[in-house]
Amino acid sequence: MLLLDNLRAACSAAKAGRKVMPVKEIPIVKFDAWGWTMEACLSFSRPTREAVISAFHTLLPEAQELLTHAPKRGEWVLPFEQRNEAMLKILAWYVKCVRRRNAE
């Protein structure tokens, strides 16, 4: 346990009369809202992933935060029938795009 070893070393150094200096943390990874979206879990090609991330980061922070959570019951903007119709249209469009790409 690195933390306990560091604490023991600092206590021993202080008891021995040596000066103990505080250590500052340097963050090496920054987590933003992108990592919590559904899109972050998809297997895009590298250029597509970079384009999607760039587009996501152009959104306001509030909009980014909203996209990190699935809507709860009753929070959908569209009524049930319209939501299903919209999802079917989007899926049909996606299937068409994939088929066209595979035909090339």
Residue, then its C-alpha position, 0 to 999 in steps of 0.5 A: m500500500l503506497l499511501l500507508d508506506n508514504l505516511r509511515a515514511a513521513c512520520s519516521a522522517a518527522k520523528a527523526g527531525r527531518k523536514v517533511m514536505p507536502v506533495k502536490e497531486i498532478p492529475i494525469v487523466k481528465f474525465d469529462a462528460w464524454g466518458w459517461t455517454m452511450e456514444a463513448c461505448l460504441s466502436f467507432s473508427r478512429p476518425t469517426r470517434e474523433a469527429v463525434i467527440s469534437a462535436f460533443h465538446t462543442l455543446l454547452p456543459e449543461a447539454q453535455e451533462l444531459l446526454t450522460h443520463a438516460p431519461k427516467r420514466g416520464e422524462w421523454v420529450l415525445p409521447f410513446e407513439q411518436r418516440n417509437e416512430a422516431m426510433l424506427k425511422i432513425l434505425a431504418w436510416y442507420v441500416k440504410c447507411v450501413r448497407r450503402r457503406n458495405a456495398e462500396 
